[in-house]
């Protein structure tokens, strides 16, 4: 039997009958919801493919973040692939043959734009021809005329249009709280700090309001992504002030969820001026 949640490497096998979702699955956007819903109707455990390192500018979510998303969505098994040269040069026929030898798929689901194999030569039509089980191909989902796709989510994030991005694919950063410079506490706004992974697509630098989920609860937050020019810090970090929180979260895993873009980052003439601006931010 499949465990509640299982990670399968590029050589592992899934012996139990399952419904298989095919795609890159850099996260789960609104268009993927119909695939998941259709797969759930089979009553079988759901297996999903996930490919990291494909997208220009970084993946929308890190490997650990994707695992969190899949687990929360009720997926039983994740087949993880890295976008290596070997992966890129494997023919569509060979890729599918090797995959189906490893997975006991009794139903396969994909979107109409699904492509696989060298040069993206594999199509849903070829998948139906070669698969040993029924294949369901679902049409693309469009929201306000825009295709629900990772590329669109990234465009919105880069422009600071976080609310529109979240409507397609709720964006977050999951990480371990690090020791910072502890400057914020000197003017009444202590923050938690998290490194922004290099492999993760960068949203627009600026100040956001949102929430932070911690082991002890969820807090409304002011989130700063980028440099801190007032203090001469050019390194890009993610830091958040948690409204109503007091204590120590160092070493804890948290999830930061920006929900609305407030303003650009700017240099303040003094700590007092910055403090007054943060008070205004909290009212937003």
C-alpha positions as CSV (number, residue, x, y, z in Angstrom):
1,X,0.0,0.0,0.0
2,X,1.1,3.5,-0.7
3,X,1.9,5.5,2.5
4,X,-0.1,8.6,3.3
5,X,2.6,10.6,1.4
6,X,5.5,9.1,-0.5
7,X,8.4,10.5,-2.5
8,X,9.7,8.4,-5.3
9,X,13.0,9.2,-6.9
10,X,13.9,8.9,-10.6
11,X,14.5,5.1,-10.3
12,X,11.8,4.2,-7.7
13,X,8.6,2.2,-8.4
14,X,4.9,2.6,-7.5
15,X,3.4,-0.9,-7.3
16,X,-0.1,-0.1,-6.1
17,X,-2.7,0.8,-8.7
18,X,-3.0,4.6,-9.0
19,X,-4.3,7.6,-11.0
20,X,-1.3,9.3,-12.5
21,X,-1.2,13.1,-13.2
22,X,1.4,14.0,-15.8
23,X,3.0,17.4,-16.1
24,X,5.8,19.5,-14.7
25,X,3.7,20.6,-11.7
26,X,5.9,23.5,-10.4
27,X,3.2,23.9,-7.7
28,X,-0.5,23.6,-8.2
29,X,-2.3,26.4,-10.0
30,X,-6.0,26.8,-10.7
31,X,-5.8,24.8,-13.9
32,X,-4.4,21.8,-12.1
33,X,-7.4,21.7,-9.8
34,X,-9.6,20.1,-12.5
35,X,-7.0,17.4,-13.0
36,X,-6.9,16.6,-9.3
37,X,-10.7,16.6,-9.1
38,X,-10.9,14.2,-12.0
39,X,-8.3,11.9,-10.5
40,X,-10.0,11.8,-7.2
41,X,-13.2,10.5,-8.9
42,X,-11.3,7.2,-9.6
43,X,-11.1,6.5,-5.9
44,X,-7.5,5.4,-6.3
45,X,-4.4,6.9,-4.7
46,X,-3.0,9.8,-6.8
47,X,0.6,9.9,-8.1
48,X,2.0,13.0,-9.7
49,X,5.1,13.9,-11.6
50,X,7.1,17.0,-10.7
51,X,10.1,18.4,-12.6
52,X,12.5,20.8,-11.0
53,X,14.9,23.2,-12.6
54,X,13.0,23.7,-15.8
55,X,11.8,27.3,-15.8
56,X,13.8,30.3,-16.7
57,X,14.2,32.7,-13.7
58,X,13.7,29.9,-11.2
59,X,11.0,27.5,-10.1
60,X,7.8,29.0,-8.6
61,X,8.3,26.7,-5.6
62,X,11.2,24.9,-4.2
63,X,11.2,21.1,-4.0
64,X,10.2,21.1,-0.3
65,X,7.5,23.7,-1.0
66,X,6.1,21.5,-3.8
67,X,6.0,18.6,-1.5
68,X,4.0,20.6,1.0
69,X,1.5,21.6,-1.7
70,X,1.1,18.0,-2.9
71,X,0.7,16.7,0.6
72,X,-2.0,19.3,1.4
73,X,-3.8,18.4,-1.9
74,X,-4.1,14.8,-0.9
75,X,-1.6,13.4,-3.4
76,X,-0.2,10.0,-2.3
77,X,2.9,9.8,-4.3
78,X,5.3,12.3,-6.0
79,X,7.6,11.1,-8.8
80,X,10.4,13.8,-8.8
81,X,12.6,14.5,-11.8
82,X,15.5,16.9,-12.3
83,X,15.8,18.7,-15.7
84,X,19.2,17.2,-16.5
85,X,20.7,16.7,-19.9
86,X,19.7,13.1,-19.8
87,X,16.1,14.0,-19.1
88,X,16.1,16.6,-21.9
89,X,17.5,14.2,-24.5
90,X,15.2,11.2,-23.7
91,X,12.7,10.7,-26.5
92,X,9.1,10.9,-25.8
93,X,8.6,7.2,-26.5
94,X,11.4,6.2,-24.2
95,X,10.3,8.6,-21.4
96,X,6.8,7.2,-21.4
97,X,7.9,3.6,-21.6
98,X,10.3,3.9,-18.7
99,X,7.7,5.8,-16.6
100,X,4.9,3.4,-17.1
101,X,7.3,0.5,-16.3
102,X,7.7,2.1,-12.9
103,X,4.1,3.2,-12.1
104,X,1.1,0.9,-12.0
105,X,-1.1,3.6,-13.6
106,X,-4.7,2.5,-14.1
107,X,-5.8,6.0,-15.3
108,X,-3.8,8.9,-16.6
109,X,-4.7,12.6,-16.6
110,X,-3.0,15.6,-18.3
111,X,-3.9,19.0,-19.7
112,X,-4.2,19.6,-23.5
113,X,-1.0,21.5,-23.5
114,X,1.0,18.7,-21.9
115,X,4.3,17.9,-23.7
116,X,7.0,15.5,-22.9
117,X,10.3,14.0,-24.2
118,X,13.1,15.5,-26.3
119,X,12.1,18.7,-28.0
120,X,8.7,18.4,-26.4
121,X,7.7,16.0,-29.2
122,X,5.4,14.0,-27.0
123,X,1.7,15.1,-27.2
124,X,-1.5,14.0,-25.6
125,X,-2.3,12.2,-28.8
126,X,0.9,10.2,-28.6
127,X,0.2,9.5,-24.9
128,X,-3.2,8.1,-25.8
129,X,-1.6,5.9,-28.5
130,X,1.1,4.5,-26.3
131,X,-0.5,4.3,-22.8
132,X,-1.7,1.0,-21.5
133,X,-4.6,2.5,-19.6
134,X,-7.3,5.2,-20.2
135,X,-6.0,8.7,-20.7
136,X,-8.1,11.8,-19.9
137,X,-7.0,15.1,-21.5
138,X,-8.6,18.1,-20.0
139,X,-8.9,21.6,-21.7
140,X,-7.0,24.6,-20.6
141,X,-8.5,26.7,-17.9
142,X,-8.7,30.4,-18.7
143,X,-9.4,33.1,-16.1
144,X,-10.4,36.5,-17.4
145,X,-9.1,35.4,-20.8
146,X,-5.7,34.4,-19.5
147,X,-4.4,30.9,-19.5
148,X,-3.9,29.5,-16.0
149,X,-0.2,28.8,-16.2
150,X,3.0,29.1,-14.1
151,X,4.4,31.6,-16.7
152,X,1.4,33.9,-16.1
153,X,1.8,33.6,-12.3
154,X,5.4,34.7,-12.6
155,X,4.5,37.7,-14.8
156,X,2.1,38.9,-12.1
157,X,4.6,38.3,-9.3
158,X,7.3,40.3,-11.1
159,X,4.9,43.2,-11.4
160,X,3.9,43.1,-7.7
161,X,0.3,42.0,-8.6
162,X,0.3,39.5,-5.8
163,X,-3.5,39.4,-5.4
164,X,-4.0,38.3,-9.0
165,X,-1.1,35.9,-8.8
166,X,-2.6,34.3,-5.7
167,X,-6.0,33.9,-7.5
168,X,-4.2,31.6,-9.9
169,X,-1.8,30.0,-7.6
170,X,-1.4,31.0,-3.9
171,X,2.3,32.0,-3.5
172,X,4.3,31.5,-0.4
173,X,7.8,30.9,0.9
174,X,8.6,28.1,3.4
175,X,11.8,28.2,5.3
176,X,13.7,28.1,8.6
177,X,13.9,31.3,10.7
178,X,17.5,32.6,10.9
179,X,19.3,34.9,13.2
180,X,19.3,38.4,11.7
181,X,20.9,41.7,12.7
182,X,18.2,42.3,15.4
183,X,18.0,45.9,14.4
184,X,14.2,45.9,14.2
185,X,13.7,45.3,17.9
186,X,15.7,48.5,18.6
187,X,12.8,50.6,17.2
188,X,9.9,48.3,18.3
189,X,9.5,46.2,15.2
190,X,11.4,42.9,15.7
191,X,11.3,40.7,12.6
192,X,11.9,37.1,11.6
193,X,14.4,36.5,8.8
194,X,14.4,33.9,6.1
195,X,16.8,33.4,3.2
196,X,15.2,33.6,-0.2
197,X,16.3,30.4,-2.1
198,X,18.3,31.1,-5.3
199,X,16.4,28.5,-7.2
200,X,13.0,30.2,-6.4
201,X,11.5,32.7,-8.7
202,X,11.7,36.2,-7.2
203,X,8.6,38.3,-6.7
204,X,8.9,42.0,-7.0
205,X,10.9,43.6,-4.3
206,X,8.9,45.7,-1.9
207,X,6.7,45.7,1.2
208,X,3.7,43.5,1.4
209,X,1.0,42.7,4.0
210,X,0.2,39.1,4.5
211,X,0.3,36.4,7.0
212,X,2.9,34.0,8.5
213,X,2.1,30.5,9.7
214,X,4.3,29.3,12.6
215,X,4.3,26.3,14.8
216,X,2.4,28.3,17.5
217,X,-0.2,29.9,15.2
218,X,-0.9,32.3,12.3
219,X,-0.1,36.0,12.5
220,X,-1.0,39.0,10.3
221,X,2.3,40.4,9.1
222,X,4.2,43.1,7.3
223,X,6.6,41.5,4.9
224,X,9.7,43.1,3.4
225,X,11.4,41.4,0.4
226,X,14.6,42.9,-0.9
227,X,17.4,45.1,0.4
228,X,17.3,47.4,3.5
229,X,18.8,50.6,2.3
230,X,18.1,52.6,5.4
231,X,20.7,50.4,7.2
232,X,23.0,50.1,4.2
233,X,22.2,46.4,3.6
234,X,22.1,45.4,-0.1
235,X,21.6,41.6,0.4
236,X,18.1,40.5,-0.6
237,X,16.3,38.9,2.2
238,X,12.7,38.1,3.3
239,X,11.8,39.5,6.7
240,X,8.4,39.7,8.4
241,X,7.0,41.6,11.4
242,X,4.4,39.5,13.1
243,X,1.6,41.5,14.6
244,X,0.9,40.5,18.3
245,X,3.7,38.1,18.5
246,X,6.4,38.0,21.1
247,X,8.9,35.3,21.6
248,X,11.6,33.3,19.8
249,X,11.1,31.4,16.5
250,X,14.8,30.8,15.6
251,X,15.2,27.4,13.9
252,X,11.5,27.0,13.4
253,X,10.0,26.3,10.0
254,X,7.4,29.0,9.0
255,X,5.4,29.8,5.9
256,X,5.2,33.4,4.7
257,X,2.2,34.3,2.5
258,X,2.3,37.8,0.9
259,X,-1.2,38.9,0.1
260,X,-1.1,42.5,-1.0
261,X,1.6,44.8,-2.3
262,X,1.9,48.0,-0.2
263,X,4.8,50.0,-1.5
264,X,8.3,50.1,-2.9
265,X,11.3,49.8,-0.7
266,X,12.9,53.2,0.0
267,X,15.6,54.8,2.1
268,X,14.4,56.6,5.3
269,X,16.3,59.4,6.9
270,X,16.1,57.9,10.3
271,X,14.9,55.0,12.3
272,X,12.1,57.1,13.7
273,X,10.8,57.9,10.2
274,X,10.9,54.2,9.3
275,X,9.0,53.4,12.5
276,X,6.3,55.8,11.6
277,X,6.0,54.3,8.1
278,X,5.7,50.8,9.5
279,X,2.9,52.0,11.8
280,X,1.1,53.2,8.7
281,X,1.8,49.9,6.9
282,X,0.1,48.1,9.8
283,X,-3.1,50.1,9.2
284,X,-3.3,49.0,5.6
